[in-house]
Amino acid sequence: MDTRVLSLADLQSSVARAMTTGEREPFVARLVGGANPAKRLDIHLRHYETSLTAALRDKFAACAWLAGGDLVNAAVRAYVRARPPRQLCIAEYGHDFPQFLASYGRARTIPYLESFAALEWAVGQVSIAIDYPPLAWSDLAQVGPKRLIDSALVLQPGLRYLRAAQNVDELMTMYLRGNEPERFVLPESDTFIEVRGARGTVHLARLDGPTFAFRKEIAAGSSIGDAAGRALEYLSTFDPGEALRLLVQTGLATKMSVIAQDNAS
């Protein structure tokens, strides 16, 4: 048996490798105590995989409803083995599962599954968010139009913006309402979805292309002027002032910073 003393970091790495790659033997050789310490390690390995698998299945229950539990469960198990957590927060685990699922086995034959899974991930994320006090329109009016175009807005944390090639929002609405149609046709359609949620509530809204581009750019940290320019690429008659007013008056903006002026000072 290897009698070298491992540092804490090396010990932790050995445990992690045993759990995530199946490389048990190098670590098992160092275990002491009890009649069969290897069996204790097996308990930890089973608990590790079982816990992650259950957590991921819960996050993508709608995908199982849509594509079948056997397919999604198999993809979840494969994902847990191939992609161990890299963040401390288990709530963030699985952010790239939609792409993994879409490329797994017969899921490749379901063209809208990745978009649906991405929407389900967004629904789960916004449902645990909290709302912050919104900006008032008067807060923006005080800035003045010239500085306003160089300002950035922080939006509510329970907001996500997704673009899909099919009406996956209709499917998600059916799932959330507990409806199971015998047959559902999902036509090709460029769909722009705003997912809004907080404290367990979720609302899906379909936006037009320019409004979607404007809000998505704002959410990504772009200035109001740059977001307006992106929206105008969709539609030359887009009204940025009206879009901004609607964004603020529906309580979606929480903070504002004047980018250009602040950096210049």
N, C-alpha and C positions, 0 to 999 in steps of 0.2 A: 504494500500500500504506500502511496506517495505521502510522505510525512512532512513535506514542506508546509510552512505556515502561510496561509493566504491572507492578503490584506482584505479589508472590508470590501473595497471596490472589486477586487478579483473574485471574492466570494459571491457578491451580488451578481457579477457577470456570469459566473458559473451556474448559478440558480436560474438566471434568465435564459441562458442557452439551453439548459435542460428542459425548461418549460416551453420555449418557443420553437426549438429546432429538433427536440427529441434526443439530443446528445446527452444521454443520461450517464453512461458508463464512467466518463472521467470524474463526474461529480459524485456518483454513488460510491466510488472507491474511497472517498474521503469521509463518508458518513460513519458515525459511531453511535453506540448506545442502542439498547433494545435488541430483541432477537433478530429483527429484519428491518434495518433502517431504510432499505430501498422501498419497502412497502409504504412507509410514511411519505416518501417522496412521490410515489404513485398517487397517493391521496391528494397531494397538493396539485399535481399535474392535472388530475381529473377535475378538481375544483376550479382550477384556472380556466380550462377549456369550457367547462360547463357554464361557468359564470359569464364569460364573454359571449358564448353562443346564445344564452338566454337573453342577455341584454340586447344583442343585435337582432334577434328574432322579434323582440318587442318593438324595436325601432322601425322594423320593416314588416309589420303585420299586414299592412295594406297590400304590399307586394305579394305576400303569401295568398291573400284573398284573391288577387288578380291572376297570378301566374301558377299558383298551386303550392301548397305547403312543402311537398317533397322536394321540389326544385329549389325553393328559397332556403330550406333547411340545409340541403346539401351545399349550396353556395356559401351559406353562413359558416359552416364547419370548415370548408376549404379556405375561406377568407381568414378565419381566426388562426389557422395554422400558417398561412402564408404571410399575414400582415399583423404581427403583434402590436399592441398599443405602444405609441411613442410619446404620448402625453399623459400627464397625471390624472386629468379629468376624464372619467369614463363617458361623460356626456358628449365629448368630442370624438369618441371612437366610432368609426364607421363612415366618416365623411366621404370617402372615396368608394364605398361599397356599391353605389349605383353603377359606376363604370365596371367594377368587378363583376357584378351580377349580370350585366348586359352581355358580357363576353363569356359567360359560364354555360357550358352545355347547350341544351335546347333553348335557353334564354336568348340565344343569338337570333332565333326565328321570331322573336317578339320585338318589333322595331321601336315600339313606344315604351318599353319597360324601363330603359335608363331614365327617360324624362319623368316617368311616373315615380320611380324610386327617388330621384332628385327632389321632386315635389314633396314626397313623403318625408324626406330628411328635413326639408325646409319647414314643413308643418310641425314636426317634432321640435325643432329648434325655437321657433317663434312661440310655441305654446307654453314654454317655460320662461319666457322673457317677462320683464316688468316694464310698465310705462313710466316715462319721465314727464315732468311738467312741460307742456308744449310752449313753443314761442308764440307770441301774439303778433298779429300783422303790424301793430304799432311799433314793435321792436325793429322790424325791418325798415319801416318808414323813416325812422330816425337816422338811418345810415345815409340815405341819399342815393339816388339812382346811379351816380358815377362809381361810387365805392361798392354798391350792391353787386354789380356784375363780377367783381373780383372777390366776392365773399363766398365762403363755403358753409354749408349747413350740415349739422349732425342730425341724422334721422333717428326715430325710435328704434331701439334694439330689436324689437319684434317685427322687423320688416325684411322680406326677401323678394328678389325679382328674378323670375325664371322665364326663359323663352323656350317653347317646345314646338315641334312640328305637327303635333296632334292635340286634340282637346283633352289633355289628361286632367285638366281641372274638373271637367264634368265627371270623369271616373272617380276622382278623389272625393268630390261632393257626394256621390252615391255611396261610397264607402263610409264616409263620416256620418251619413244619415241612416246607415243600416239598410240601404236598398240593394237588392241583388237582381238586376234584370236578367231575363233568360237569354237575351241576345242584345249586344250593344255594338254598333258600328262606329269605328273611330276613324273618321276621314282625315286626310292630310289637310292641315290648316295651320298657318303660322300664328301661334297663340302667345300672347304676352300676359304673364300672370304676376299679380302682386299678392304676396302672402302676408297677411297681417295677423298678429296674435299677441296675447299677453295673458298670463295667469290662467292658463288652461283653455282659453277661447281662441278660435281660429276663424279667419274670414278670408275667402279667396275672391279676388276681383280680377276681371279681365280688362286690360288697358289697350288703348290704341298704340300703334308703334311709336309715334313721336313722344307721347306722354311717358311710355315705358322707358324710352331712351333717356329722357330728361331725368326721371326719378332714379334710374339705375346709375347714371353718372353722378348725381348728387350723393347717392348712397355710397359710391366708391370714393368720395372725397374730392370730386372735381368742383371747380368754382361754378357759380350760377351761370356765368357767361359761357364757359366751356360746355356745360350741360345743355344750355340753350342752343349752342352751335351744333351739337350732336343731334338734337331733336330736329333742327331745321334741315339737316341732311335728309331726314325722312319726308318732311313736308315743309315746303317753303312758306306756307301760310300759317305755320304753327305760331301760337301766341305765347311767348315765354312768360310775359307778365301775368296772364291769366292762369297759366300752369303753376307758377310760383304761388300765386294767391290761393289757389285750391289746395296745394300741398300744405301750406301753413295753416289755413283755416280748418282743415280736417285734422289738425293736431299731429301731423307726422314729423314735424321739425322740432328739435329740442334745444339746439345751440347754434350760434353763428360766429364765424370769425372772418375778419377782413384780411385776406391773404396778402394781396399785393401791397397794400398800404402798410400793414404791419411789418412786412419784410423790408420795406424801403426805409422805414424809420430807424 
